[in-house]
Amino acid sequence: MKNVYVVKLGNLYFKEKEGILFGKYRYTMVDNLDDASFFKDFDYTKERAEEIGGKVYKINLEEVKD
């Protein structure tokens, strides 16, 4: 499986970016990796991390059999 990326700031993970008035944005952060947004594109993920001052982490997905 391909790798995906997540943005982390302290103990929180990036979930979404929402536009509000006057070109400003509101960022939703979560404390659980399961609720975080996962991205396939590293460059896009890096941009989100730079916006909030966080870091990009690679998540290795591994397929498991039931």
JOBEL-V488688 format. One record per backbone hydrogen bond with DSSP energy under -1.0 kcal/mol. CO is the residue of the C=O (numbers start at 1). NH is the residue of the N-H. E is the energy in kcal/mol with one decimal. If there is no record, write none. Layout:
CO;NH;E  CO;NH;E
//
This chain:
4;59;-3.6  5;39;-2.7  6;57;-2.8  7;14;-2.5  8;55;-2.7  9;12;-2.1  12;9;-2.9  13;30;-2.7  14;37;-2.4  16;28;-2.8  18;26;-3.0  21;24;-1.3  24;20;-2.9  26;18;-3.0  28;15;-2.9  28;16;-1.2  30;13;-3.3  32;35;-1.5  33;36;-1.0  39;5;-3.1  41;45;-2.0  42;46;-2.7  43;47;-1.9  44;48;-1.9  45;49;-2.3  46;50;-2.4  47;51;-1.8  48;52;-1.4  49;53;-1.3  49;54;-2.1  55;8;-2.7  57;6;-2.3  59;4;-2.1
//
